[in-house]
Amino acid sequence: MYISRKNNFKKIEKEVKIDHFKNVILKKGKLLVSVALLSLLASYYADIQLTKKNISAFNGVPARAVDSPTRGDIPLDLRRPIITEPVSEIKPVEDIHVTIANRIKNEKFTKTAFHTNHETFTISADLRKRMDDLVRNHNVNNSFYVVTLDGKLSFGYNIDHVRFAACVSKAAYAMYCFKEIEKGNGSLNEKMAYRERHRHGGSGTVQNSRFGTEYTLEQLIYLSLHISDNAAYIMLQERFPHAGYNEMLRNLGCKAMLFGKGFKFGSITSREVAIVWNEIMKYSKESIMGAKLFTMLENAKYNYIKDAILAVTKQEERSKIKVAHKSGWTPTIRNDAGIVLGETPYIIVVITPNDRVFFNKAVQYSNEIIKEYTRYLNNKRSLNQNENTETAKVLIRKL
């Protein structure tokens, strides 16, 4: 092929490539189409994998921190650095937290029926009936609420019913303490001495210490979450007064959870606890302190939500169940709230007057709904992938 020297280099290169491509097509048309299609599909597959990765981040799966080794109930070294994903890589998920918070605040659910909220997804008839029967046949003081971390599906019952928090409020207070320390109000290594005024019955081991025993603020936060230590919690409330905690809650849009004079545990609603857990999830993406908090909540004991899910999970799948949570209980209370991690992570809050049957079924049915929703999302993505593949085939035919 003769090419004039007057043509510029880019034009030469383009013409040579085009001419070569035409010759290959003419000689090996079928083979080229197959290779091109496979190449294109491989490209689509790579894009899909990247999309799944981005969806995982978008859904709000928190940055993980390295678990601290423990001796008894206090980690051996609570001051070592925590390894987290770079903040720069997870900043885009921040917008979803605003979407979720607005969804929770604006939810229009009545008090007397089970409600769902999604533009196109529909729960199966059988599961819907079981949920309807559950809320109809149990105490009206029960409440639960679920919000997926893609911000698109929510469902629940009696979500504004005010109940005693028990220890569920400790998660919110721990977040407040971490944020105060992050502002420069103290440090994780700051020590407090256990005094007689801090003694409180119930759960925990600090109450068994001698007066004058010192604990770091990080140890107190850890104990208040890990074993729901009441004395540690009272010490934190003394160090970080209620006024700042209430201000944090007001900024989030909470009212029922505000502490009054003399409050130690306060009140909650499913809606407001969901708002708090959305903020905990967001905070876990923003800082080392937030990641540390989330790790403590992942390892917290008395995980009623996880126990309920494990009870109906096959043995080979049990290790996949991960739940960050904070529960609360008394002889007349059984509450738990947190984030169930997985392919479709979600916030869940269950509040009951120690109605264990309602609690377990609310958790188990909710998890079934999430599985249905996950299948719905996967089918939707598969259809989109098939449409893209067909478009690719059409483009190749036109070559």
C-alpha angles and dihedrals in degrees: 000000000000116000120187116239088226091071113096121244096254092054091049091051092048094048093048092051093048093047092048092048091052092051092050091049092051094048102035106018099147094045092049093050090052094047093044092049092049091047092050092047090049088053091050090048091053090049091050092051090050090048091052089051091050091046089054090054091042091052088061106247099172125240108264124234127206110262114245116236111248138214109194107321100328122074114242092233118018093169101064117114117270119228113226138160112274110273090227090065096055104039093102091067090066093085092059090060090058089050092050093046091051091047092052094046094048098042112134106207124151121227099240107051143050111258136193130193123199132120098231112356117099126193115236115265094243094051092044090054092050091052092047091050091048096056093040096051100045139068116297088228090072119102138175139171135187129191124178116226093237085070094233108098130049135159138165151125134255091351096169097051108125116227138165108278099215103186098333088097091064091082091058092045092050090053089051091051093050091049091050091051089048089055090056098263096135130317137261089252094053111120131224126190119229110239135184091257089063095057113120129166126230125053125010143058103240089083088065092058124101115260108264094037108141127225130180118238089247091055091049092051091047094050093045089057105030098050097008091245109196098196090051088050092052090050091053091050089054093049095044108033125219095251093074092043091053091048090053091050093048090052088054091050098253124143110159092055095057114120119236126200111304094010117146104168107009132190133297145192126204090243095054095043088053088053090053093049091049087055092047089053091048092047091052088063097048107055150006089254091055092049090049090052092050092050090053089051092049089055098041116127129233092051102179094170093055092044091054092051093045090053090068099032125103115250094244091054099044095092090061093064109102122172129175106201152143119216133192132200146173130162087279101032135068112172134156136168137176148103124300107211124211142091089325107024118200144181115241131185124182121181121182142160087245090293098155095178092055092043095052095043093046089054095043096046090046090053090050090053090052090052090052090048091050091053089049091053093046092050090049092051090046091054090050090050092051091050090052091049092051090049089052091052091052091051091050092051089055092058 
